């Protein structure tokens, strides 16, 4: 069945919520309802820098990408951070992950943004196999203060 990539509409909220909850579970975390609600509202707000694309096979949502734009000290143009990429296990290996990355890059290009980047877990070897095909691995290591 052909993959369709869609910009979220209010009617897709439950599909987005289900996929994002699965993504969070993959990374052994969860978020409170307030985060789900705020993130969804931002995705639907045209003035927000936060966006998403949902992949469908027929009427079943099988993947998502959440991404946002931000300024940079290193360029005049904004950058695009691909915050979350998830494909349901039943749809893996069918090109959905690459299609979602390509959709994010295409969206960035329409915004005049040339750099799309993301992070992943060091041991996420399956996803890293795809990432190695479509992007350049950088030498940077992430640090965080919470």
C-alpha positions in Angstrom: 0.0 0.0 0.0 1.3 3.4 -0.9 2.6 5.7 1.8 1.0 9.1 2.1 2.6 12.0 4.1 0.3 14.5 5.5 0.5 17.8 7.4 -1.5 17.5 10.6 -5.0 18.7 10.8 -7.1 18.9 14.0 -8.8 15.6 13.0 -5.4 13.8 13.1 -4.8 14.5 16.8 -5.4 11.0 18.1 -3.1 9.5 15.4 -0.3 12.0 16.3 -0.8 11.3 20.0 -0.7 7.5 19.6 2.5 7.6 17.5 4.2 10.1 19.8 3.4 8.0 22.8 4.9 5.0 21.1 8.0 7.0 20.3 8.3 8.1 23.9 7.8 4.5 25.1 10.6 3.4 22.7 13.0 5.8 24.6 11.5 4.6 28.0 9.9 7.9 28.9 6.6 9.6 28.9 5.2 13.1 29.1 2.3 14.6 31.0 -0.9 15.5 29.2 0.0 19.2 29.4 3.1 18.5 27.1 1.0 16.5 24.7 -1.7 19.3 24.5 0.9 22.2 24.2 2.9 20.4 21.5 -0.2 19.6 19.5 -1.5 23.2 19.8 1.9 24.5 18.6 2.0 22.1 15.6 -1.4 23.4 14.5 -0.5 27.1 15.1 0.9 28.5 11.8 2.9 31.1 13.7 4.7 28.5 15.8 8.2 27.2 14.7 7.0 23.6 15.6 5.7 21.3 12.8 4.9 17.7 12.2 4.3 15.3 9.3 2.3 12.1 9.7 2.8 9.0 7.5 -0.2 6.9 6.6 -0.6 3.6 4.8 -4.3 3.6 3.8 -6.1 5.0 6.8 -3.5 3.8 9.4 -1.0 6.3 10.8 2.4 4.5 10.7 5.0 7.2 11.4 5.7 10.8 12.3 8.3 13.4 12.4 8.2 16.4 14.7 10.6 19.3 13.9 11.2 22.9 14.7 13.0 25.9 13.4 15.4 28.1 15.4 18.0 30.8 14.9 21.7 30.1 14.9 24.8 32.1 15.8 26.6 30.3 13.0 24.4 31.3 10.0 21.9 34.1 9.1 19.4 31.4 8.1 17.5 29.4 10.7 18.2 25.7 11.3 15.7 22.9 11.5 15.9 20.4 14.4 14.3 17.1 13.6 13.2 16.5 17.2 11.4 13.2 16.8 11.2 10.5 14.1 9.1 7.4 14.7 7.9 4.6 12.5 5.6 1.9 13.8 7.4 -1.5 13.9 4.9 -3.0 11.4 5.9 -0.3 8.8 9.7 -0.4 9.3 11.8 -1.3 6.3 9.2 0.0 3.9 10.8 3.5 3.4 8.6 5.4 5.8 11.6 6.7 7.9 13.4 8.0 4.8 10.3 9.5 3.4 9.6 11.4 6.7 13.2 12.7 6.8 12.9 13.8 3.2 9.6 15.5 4.0 11.3 17.4 6.8 14.1 18.5 4.5 11.7 19.5 1.8 9.7 21.6 4.3 12.9 23.2 5.5 13.9 24.1 1.9 10.5 25.9 1.5 11.4 28.0 4.5 14.9 28.8 3.1 16.6 26.6 5.7 19.6 24.6 4.5 20.6 22.7 7.6 18.4 19.9 9.1 19.9 18.0 12.0 18.9 15.5 14.7 20.3 13.4 17.5 19.7 9.8 18.3 20.7 7.2 20.9 24.2 5.7 20.4 22.7 2.2 20.5 19.8 2.9 18.1 21.6 0.9 15.4 18.6 0.2 13.1 17.8 3.9 12.8 21.4 4.8 12.5 21.7 2.5 9.5 19.2 4.8 7.7 20.7 8.0 9.0 24.1 7.0 7.7 22.6 6.7 4.2 20.8 10.1 4.2 22.9 12.4 6.4 26.4 13.1 7.5 27.4 11.9 11.0 29.0 14.8 12.9 31.6 14.5 15.6 29.5 16.3 18.3 28.4 14.7 21.6 25.3 16.0 23.4 25.5 17.3 27.0 22.4 18.4 28.9 21.6 20.1 32.2 18.1 19.4 33.6 
